[in-house]
Amino acid sequence: MASLKTLLAFSTWTTATLKKNTHVVYIKRTLLLCRLPLIKRADGRLVNLRQSSSTAARATSGDSFLKWFLLLIPATTFGLGTWQVKRRQWKMQLIDELRRLTTAEPIPLPVDPHELTSLEYRRVRVRGQYDHSQELYILPRSPVDPEKEAREAGRLSSSGETGANVITPFHCTDLGITILVNRGYVPKQKIRPETRMKGQVEGEVEVVGVVRLTENRKPFVPNNDVDRNRWHYRDLEAMSRVTGAEPIFIDADFASTIPGGPIGGQTRVTLRNEHMQYIVTWYGLCAATSYMWYAKFIKMIKL
């Protein structure tokens, strides 16, 4: 019985002690939380330091993301400028290649269509006779002036002079086939054959020209009107069906021009080359946006 009383008294004392200690710990924690400093914001509100630190951390994370995201702008413009440098090199090589082909020594016209496929813009020589009764007209066309086109590359305006290219079947006496020859440009008042009878040469002649392949219709270009003999693009299959010629087409050079007839040399070999303007534009944007990024995020200048 005495032992039971002693055990009960010890249990009561232990419970009281635990409650007392627990209360002390709770009070201490409460006092510790109350001692955290408060920060007064600009609007007069008090913000706990822990809350303020969390907000600052989120703001810093957001600024870091924006900093590296905006760096994509100068990086992208630098890449586009470099790409235009490579494009310009490719375009210059292509122009040089076209000029080389169109000024090379002419070769005899091959009859094999597969061989002709790899000879576009190659100069060839043929001998034969024109059939003026089956002329075709590709229109509207303006006269080709390579030097003028090189000067005006990229301009939206063009000369008001328009007319047509005269396509005439040409029977090659040395090959025994009939091909199509673009004799050249005539103004619109000279499209009808009777207005340029002096240039309707008869008999056998030698023609030097540039091989051209068939042409696909471009967007916004009208369809060819076969019945009215109004052609808007070079469709060799349709032209050969109308005239009975082979689907072989050459542009006669300027030296093949007959006085009073169409003006030869209507092959356009001047390609638009505006890549230098794009290079300056993209690299200029790269330099400007790089400085702005440096001033904003490195030097911390308020822009």
C-alpha positions in Angstrom: 0.0 0.0 0.0 2.8 2.4 0.8 4.5 1.5 -2.4 1.4 2.2 -4.4 1.1 5.6 -2.7 4.7 6.3 -3.5 4.2 5.3 -7.2 1.1 7.4 -7.5 2.9 10.4 -6.0 5.8 10.0 -8.4 3.4 9.7 -11.4 1.6 12.9 -10.3 4.9 14.8 -9.9 6.1 13.6 -13.4 2.9 14.6 -15.1 3.0 18.0 -13.5 6.6 18.5 -14.5 6.0 17.5 -18.1 3.1 19.9 -18.4 5.2 22.7 -16.9 8.1 22.0 -19.2 5.8 21.8 -22.3 4.3 25.1 -21.4 7.7 26.6 -21.1 8.7 25.4 -24.5 5.5 26.7 -26.0 6.1 30.1 -24.4 9.7 30.2 -25.6 8.6 29.4 -29.2 6.0 32.1 -29.0 8.4 34.6 -27.7 10.9 33.6 -30.4 8.4 34.1 -33.2 7.4 37.5 -31.7 10.9 38.7 -31.8 11.3 38.3 -35.6 11.8 41.9 -37.0 9.2 43.5 -39.2 9.9 45.6 -42.3 7.8 48.6 -43.2 6.9 48.8 -46.9 6.4 52.0 -48.9 2.7 51.8 -48.6 2.9 51.7 -44.8 2.2 48.0 -44.3 4.4 45.9 -42.1 5.9 42.8 -43.6 7.5 39.9 -41.7 11.1 39.4 -42.6 10.5 35.8 -43.5 7.8 36.8 -46.0 9.9 39.6 -47.4 12.9 37.2 -47.9 10.6 34.7 -49.8 9.2 37.5 -52.0 12.8 38.8 -52.8 13.9 35.3 -53.7 11.0 34.9 -56.1 11.7 38.3 -57.7 15.4 37.5 -58.1 14.5 34.2 -59.8 12.2 36.0 -62.2 14.8 38.6 -63.1 17.3 35.9 -63.8 14.9 34.2 -66.2 14.1 37.4 -68.0 17.8 38.2 -68.2 18.8 35.1 -70.1 15.5 35.0 -72.1 16.2 38.5 -73.5 19.7 37.4 -74.5 18.0 35.3 -77.2 17.3 38.4 -79.2 20.9 39.4 -79.9 21.9 35.8 -80.3 19.1 35.2 -82.9 19.9 38.3 -84.9 23.6 37.4 -85.0 22.6 34.0 -86.3 20.4 35.5 -89.0 23.2 37.9 -90.0 25.7 35.0 -90.4 23.1 33.0 -92.4 22.8 36.0 -94.8 26.5 36.1 -95.2 26.5 32.5 -96.4 23.4 33.2 -98.6 25.3 36.0 -100.3 28.3 33.8 -101.0 26.0 31.2 -102.5 24.2 33.9 -104.6 27.4 35.3 -105.9 28.6 31.9 -107.0 25.3 31.2 -108.7 25.5 34.5 -110.6 29.1 33.8 -111.7 28.1 30.3 -112.9 25.2 31.7 -114.9 27.4 34.3 -116.5 30.0 31.7 -117.3 27.5 29.5 -119.0 25.8 32.3 -121.0 29.2 33.6 -122.3 30.9 30.2 -123.0 31.7 29.1 -126.5 28.6 27.6 -128.1 28.3 23.9 -128.6 26.2 21.9 -131.1 22.7 21.4 -129.9 22.3 17.8 -128.5 19.1 16.0 -129.4 18.9 13.8 -126.4 16.3 15.3 -123.9 18.1 13.8 -120.9 21.3 15.6 -121.9 19.4 18.9 -122.4 18.1 18.7 -118.8 21.6 19.4 -117.5 22.4 22.1 -120.0 20.1 24.9 -119.1 21.7 28.3 -119.7 24.3 26.6 -121.9 25.0 28.3 -125.2 24.3 26.2 -128.3 24.5 26.7 -132.1 21.8 25.6 -134.6 21.3 26.1 -138.3 18.0 26.0 -140.1 14.9 28.0 -141.1 12.2 29.8 -139.3 8.5 29.0 -139.7 6.9 32.5 -139.2 3.4 31.2 -139.7 3.2 29.6 -136.2 4.6 32.3 -134.0 3.7 32.2 -130.3 3.7 35.3 -128.0 4.7 35.3 -124.3 3.4 38.5 -122.8 3.5 40.9 -121.1 7.3 41.2 -121.2 9.7 44.0 -120.8 13.1 44.2 -122.6 16.0 42.7 -120.8 18.8 45.1 -119.9 21.3 43.3 -117.6 23.1 46.5 -116.6 19.9 48.4 -115.8 18.5 45.4 -113.9 21.6 45.1 -111.8 21.4 48.8 -110.9 17.7 48.7 -110.0 17.7 45.3 -108.2 15.2 45.4 -105.4 13.2 48.4 -106.6 9.4 48.0 -106.8 9.1 50.3 -109.9 10.0 49.2 -113.4 10.0 50.8 -116.8 6.7 51.3 -118.4 7.8 49.7 -121.7 6.0 46.4 -122.3 5.6 44.0 -125.2 6.0 40.4 -125.9 8.7 37.7 -126.7 8.2 36.1 -130.1 8.6 32.3 -130.1 9.0 30.8 -133.6 9.4 27.2 -134.7 12.8 26.6 -136.2 13.6 23.6 -138.4 17.2 22.5 -137.9 18.4 21.3 -141.2 21.5 19.7 -139.7 19.6 17.7 -137.1 16.3 17.1 -139.0 14.1 18.3 -136.1 12.0 21.4 -135.3 12.7 23.3 -132.1 11.3 26.5 -130.5 13.4 29.7 -130.6 12.7 32.8 -128.6 13.7 35.3 -131.2 13.4 38.1 -128.7 11.4 41.1 -127.6 9.1 43.3 -129.6 7.0 46.3 -128.3 3.3 45.8 -128.1 2.7 47.9 -131.3 5.0 45.5 -133.2 3.5 42.2 -132.0 1.6 41.5 -135.2 4.0 40.0 -137.9 2.8 42.4 -140.6 4.1 45.4 -138.6 7.7 44.0 -138.8 7.9 42.3 -142.2 11.5 43.5 -142.6 12.6 41.2 -139.7 10.8 38.1 -140.9 13.9 36.6 -142.4 13.5 33.8 -145.0 16.0 31.1 -145.9 18.6 29.3 -143.8 20.3 31.1 -140.9 22.5 30.2 -138.1 21.3 30.9 -134.6 23.2 30.9 -131.3 21.1 30.7 -128.2 20.8 29.6 -124.6 19.0 26.4 -123.7 15.9 26.9 -121.5 13.8 24.3 -119.8 10.0 24.2 -119.2 8.7 26.7 -116.7 6.1 26.0 -113.9 3.3 28.5 -113.5 4.1 30.8 -110.5 1.4 32.1 -108.1 -0.7 34.9 -109.4 0.5 34.2 -113.0 -2.5 33.7 -115.3 -3.0 30.4 -117.2 -1.8 30.3 -120.8 -4.6 31.1 -123.3 -3.8 28.7 -126.1 -6.8 29.7 -128.3 -5.9 33.4 -128.2 -2.2 32.7 -128.5 -1.5 34.5 -125.3 1.2 32.7 -123.2 2.3 33.9 -119.8 4.9 31.3 -119.0 7.1 28.8 -120.8 5.1 25.5 -121.1 7.1 23.5 -123.6 4.8 20.5 -123.7 1.8 22.7 -124.6 3.8 24.8 -127.1 5.2 21.7 -128.8 1.6 20.3 -129.2 0.4 23.5 -130.8 3.3 23.9 -133.2 4.3 20.3 -133.8 7.9 21.1 -132.7 10.0 19.1 -130.2 9.9 20.4 -126.6 13.3 22.0 -127.0 13.6 25.7 -126.4 16.4 28.2 -126.8 16.7 32.0 -126.3 18.4 33.5 -129.3 21.3 35.8 -128.2 21.6 39.4 -129.1 24.0 38.7 -132.0 21.2 36.7 -133.7 19.0 39.7 -133.9 17.7 40.5 -137.4 17.4 44.2 -138.3 13.7 45.1 -138.0 12.9 42.0 -136.1 12.7 41.0 -132.4 15.6 42.0 -130.2 17.5 38.9 -129.1 19.4 38.4 -125.8 16.3 38.2 -123.6 17.7 35.7 -121.1 17.6 37.1 -117.6 20.7 36.1 -115.8 20.7 38.9 -113.3 19.5 37.6 -110.0 18.3 39.7 -107.1 21.1 40.1 -104.6 20.0 42.1 -101.6 21.8 40.0 -99.0 24.2 42.8 -98.1 21.3 44.9 -96.9 20.0 42.0 -94.8 23.5 41.5 -93.4 23.7 45.1 -92.2 20.2 45.0 -90.8 20.6 41.8 -88.8 24.1 42.7 -87.5 22.9 46.2 -86.6 20.0 44.8 -84.6 22.4 42.4 -82.9 24.8 45.2 -81.9 21.9 47.4 -80.6 20.1 44.7 -78.6 23.5 43.5 -77.2 24.3 46.9 -75.8 20.8 47.3 -74.3 21.1 43.9 -72.6 24.6 44.8 -71.3 23.4 48.2 -70.0 20.3 46.7 -68.3 21.7 43.6 -66.7 25.4 44.1 -66.4 25.9 47.8 -65.8 22.5 48.1 -64.2 21.7 51.3 -66.1 18.0 52.2 -66.0 16.8 52.4 -69.6 
